[in-house]
């Protein structure tokens, strides 16, 4: 009869170890409450739901920043001299012409990567006019160099 408690004891020890491990593996949430960082087992309480801004909101915020920057530096010209503007492009803060142009075929729709573009001209439009694009890794002004704009078969 002395052998019966040993398997039962082993079962309870394994069960206790499993429960302890399961509690240790529960997710930990890092929260900021009243400016202090706290760690808790439950998700952080939010006062209002968070959402990603739309493309239109990002564009409006960018235009607002450009206007504020132009107001802070009134001595600097707001548009570059015509000789410094590449042909086929326009300054960022210049109003769009009411006549249709080659650029009017494109609009900022949230795409940010070269793999989402269909041509070099589209990539150039996005780089010049849309916020948050990630198409000019070496920042030389030529977007999508490997996929579109300097590749021998580029359009």
KAKA-V733514 format. One record per backbone hydrogen bond with DSSP energy under -0.5 kcal/mol. CO is the residue of the C=O (numbers start at 0). NH is the residue of the N-H. Records with the same first field share a line. If there is no record, write none. Layout:
BEGIN
CO: NH, NH
END
This chain:
BEGIN
0: 3
2: 6
3: 7
4: 8
5: 9
6: 10
7: 11
8: 12
9: 13
10: 14
11: 15
12: 16
13: 17
14: 18
15: 19
16: 20
17: 21
18: 22
19: 23
20: 24
22: 25
28: 30, 39
30: 32, 37
31: 33
32: 35
35: 32
37: 30
39: 28
53: 57
54: 58
55: 59
56: 60
57: 61
58: 62
59: 63
60: 64
61: 65
62: 66
63: 67
64: 68
65: 69
66: 70
67: 71
68: 72
72: 75
80: 83, 84
81: 84
83: 85
85: 88
90: 93
100: 103
101: 104
102: 105
106: 108
111: 133
112: 115
113: 116
118: 122
119: 123
120: 124
121: 125
122: 126
123: 127
124: 128
125: 129
129: 132
134: 143
135: 138
140: 142
142: 148
143: 147, 148
144: 149
150: 153
END
